[in-house]
Amino acid sequence: MRDYKIAPSILSADFANLGKEVTDVVNAGADFIHFDVMDNHYVPNLTIGPMVCKSLRDYGIKSVIDVHLMVCPVDEIIPEFSRAGADFITFHPEATNHVDRTIKLIRDNGCKPGLVLNPATSVSVLEYCLDQIDMVLLMSVNPGFAGQKFIESTYDKISDVREMIDAINPSIRLEVDGGINLENIGKAAKCGADTFVAGSAIFNSKNYTSTISQMREIIAKS
């Protein structure tokens, strides 16, 4: 039985009440809190930095914070997010000249490293570093904006990466991010994903507890 995790993305939260929003979603059953960090360079949007992560820790948020860095170059900001309280830090291989070195940098700073693959990025990038990471994040939309539609070809990619992970280390988390909702989370789980980033599907719903509970029920039946 896989250890499934729900990771609401604060990109879709009400930033005027972020501390309360995150507290509410944690109390509703969220496992991880997902940070979408964008730099208006690697992706065409600008979002949040380490200060927001530290603010949530200072507010009292104790949940696992899962930081997805959509920034280039990426190395300089990694120690800042570590100091701010991140647990997982994932990055795109295109955002560094040395993937192996960046993985080690995250680990040396006390966080769990992971690689992010865009929809058109080949899984072959994992071949020589899968044994060094704790998470693979598959983008099921092109990174940059919340509320996009799930790209159907991601299902096959999830299956391919699940096979690779199971051959190396089944404890590596397989996360999927982009357009996840009640209609597709079950199939994503059936294909092998175990960690689900959901922004608008949760934060735009009327009842966080009900939505997360429904997601768990659907995953359990997959």
C-alpha positions in Angstrom: 0.0 0.0 0.0 1.5 3.3 -1.0 1.8 6.2 1.3 -0.4 8.8 -0.4 0.0 12.5 0.3 -2.1 15.5 -0.6 -0.1 18.8 -1.1 -2.2 21.9 -1.5 -0.4 24.6 -3.5 -0.6 28.0 -1.8 -0.4 29.6 -5.2 -4.2 29.4 -5.2 -4.6 30.5 -1.6 -5.8 33.9 -0.4 -2.5 35.7 0.3 -4.2 38.4 2.4 -5.0 35.6 4.9 -2.2 33.2 4.1 -1.5 32.0 7.7 -5.1 31.2 8.3 -5.5 29.6 4.9 -2.6 27.3 5.4 -3.8 26.5 9.0 -7.3 25.7 7.7 -6.0 23.4 4.9 -3.7 21.6 7.3 -6.6 21.1 9.7 -8.7 19.9 6.8 -6.2 17.0 6.3 -3.4 18.3 4.0 -0.2 16.4 4.4 2.3 18.7 2.7 2.2 22.4 1.9 3.4 23.1 -1.7 5.3 26.2 -2.6 5.4 27.3 -6.3 8.4 29.6 -6.5 8.6 31.5 -9.8 11.1 34.1 -10.9 9.7 35.8 -14.0 12.7 34.4 -15.8 12.6 30.6 -16.0 8.8 30.9 -16.1 6.7 34.0 -17.0 5.4 34.7 -13.6 6.6 36.1 -10.2 5.4 34.6 -7.0 7.0 34.0 -3.6 10.4 33.7 -1.9 12.0 32.4 1.3 10.4 35.1 3.4 6.9 33.6 2.9 8.2 30.2 4.0 9.8 31.6 7.1 6.7 33.6 7.9 4.5 30.5 7.8 7.0 28.7 10.1 7.0 31.7 12.4 3.2 31.6 12.3 3.3 28.1 13.6 2.9 25.9 10.5 4.7 22.6 11.3 3.6 20.6 8.2 6.1 19.4 5.6 6.9 22.3 3.3 7.5 21.1 -0.3 9.3 23.8 -2.3 9.2 23.7 -6.1 11.8 26.1 -7.5 11.0 27.4 -10.9 14.0 29.7 -10.9 17.1 30.0 -13.0 19.9 29.9 -11.9 18.7 27.9 -8.9 21.7 27.2 -6.6 21.9 30.6 -4.8 18.3 30.4 -3.4 18.5 26.9 -2.1 20.3 27.7 1.2 17.8 30.5 1.8 14.9 28.2 1.6 16.6 25.7 3.8 17.1 28.4 6.5 13.5 29.4 6.0 12.2 26.0 6.9 11.8 23.9 3.7 11.7 20.1 3.9 11.7 19.1 0.2 13.3 21.2 -2.4 12.8 20.3 -6.1 14.3 21.9 -9.1 14.3 21.7 -12.9 17.4 20.2 -14.5 17.3 23.0 -17.1 17.8 25.5 -14.3 21.4 24.4 -13.4 24.6 23.6 -15.3 25.3 20.7 -12.9 22.3 18.6 -11.8 24.4 16.3 -9.6 26.0 19.3 -7.8 22.6 21.0 -7.1 21.2 17.7 -5.7 24.2 17.6 -3.3 23.7 21.3 -2.4 20.1 20.6 -1.3 21.2 17.6 0.7 24.1 19.4 2.3 21.7 22.1 3.4 19.5 19.6 5.3 16.7 19.2 2.8 15.4 16.4 0.7 16.2 16.9 -3.0 14.0 16.2 -6.0 13.9 16.7 -9.7 11.1 18.3 -11.7 10.3 17.2 -15.3 8.3 19.5 -17.5 5.8 17.9 -19.9 8.3 17.7 -22.7 11.3 16.8 -20.6 12.5 13.2 -21.1 12.6 10.9 -18.1 16.1 9.9 -19.2 17.5 12.8 -17.1 16.7 10.5 -14.1 18.9 7.7 -15.3 22.1 8.7 -13.5 20.7 10.5 -10.4 17.5 8.7 -9.4 19.4 7.0 -6.5 20.4 10.4 -5.1 17.0 12.0 -4.8 13.9 11.7 -2.6 11.2 13.0 -5.0 10.4 13.2 -8.7 7.9 15.9 -9.6 6.1 15.5 -12.9 4.5 18.6 -14.3 1.2 17.9 -15.8 0.9 21.4 -17.2 3.6 23.8 -18.5 4.9 25.6 -15.4 4.1 29.2 -14.7 0.4 29.6 -13.9 -2.3 28.1 -11.7 -5.6 26.8 -13.0 -4.3 25.1 -16.2 -5.7 21.9 -17.7 -4.1 18.5 -17.0 -2.0 17.2 -20.0 -3.2 13.7 -20.7 0.2 12.3 -21.9 1.3 12.7 -18.2 -0.4 9.4 -17.3 2.1 7.4 -19.4 4.9 9.4 -18.0 3.8 8.7 -14.4 3.8 4.9 -15.3 7.2 5.1 -16.8 8.7 6.9 -13.8 7.0 4.6 -11.3 8.7 1.7 -13.0 12.0 3.4 -12.7 11.5 4.3 -9.0 10.4 0.8 -8.1 13.5 -0.6 -9.6 15.8 1.7 -7.6 14.0 2.8 -4.4 10.2 2.6 -4.0 10.4 5.2 -1.1 11.2 8.0 -3.6 8.1 10.1 -3.8 6.4 10.5 -7.2 4.6 13.8 -7.2 2.3 15.2 -9.9 1.5 18.9 -10.2 -0.8 20.7 -12.6 -4.6 20.5 -13.1 -5.1 17.8 -10.5 -8.7 17.6 -9.4 -11.4 15.1 -8.4 -11.8 14.0 -12.0 -8.2 12.9 -12.6 -6.6 12.2 -9.3 -7.7 8.6 -9.3 -6.2 7.8 -12.6 -2.9 9.6 -11.6 -2.8 7.4 -8.5 -3.6 4.2 -10.5 -0.7 5.1 -12.9 1.7 5.3 -9.9 1.7 8.8 -8.4 1.7 9.0 -4.6 1.9 12.7 -4.0 -0.7 15.1 -5.4 -0.3 18.9 -5.7 -3.7 20.5 -6.0 -4.1 24.3 -5.9 -7.4 25.6 -7.2 -9.2 22.3 -6.8 -8.7 22.7 -3.0 -8.4 26.4 -2.3 -11.3 27.3 -4.7 -13.6 24.7 -3.2 -16.3 25.6 -0.6 -15.1 23.1 1.9 -11.4 22.1 2.2 -12.1 19.1 4.4 -14.7 17.7 2.1 -12.5 18.1 -1.0 -9.5 16.5 0.5 -11.6 13.6 1.9 -13.1 13.0 -1.5 -9.6 13.0 -3.0 -8.5 10.3 -0.5 -11.6 8.2 -1.2 -11.0 8.4 -5.0 -7.3 7.4 -4.5 -8.3 4.5 -2.3 -10.6 3.1 -5.0 -8.0 3.5 -7.8 
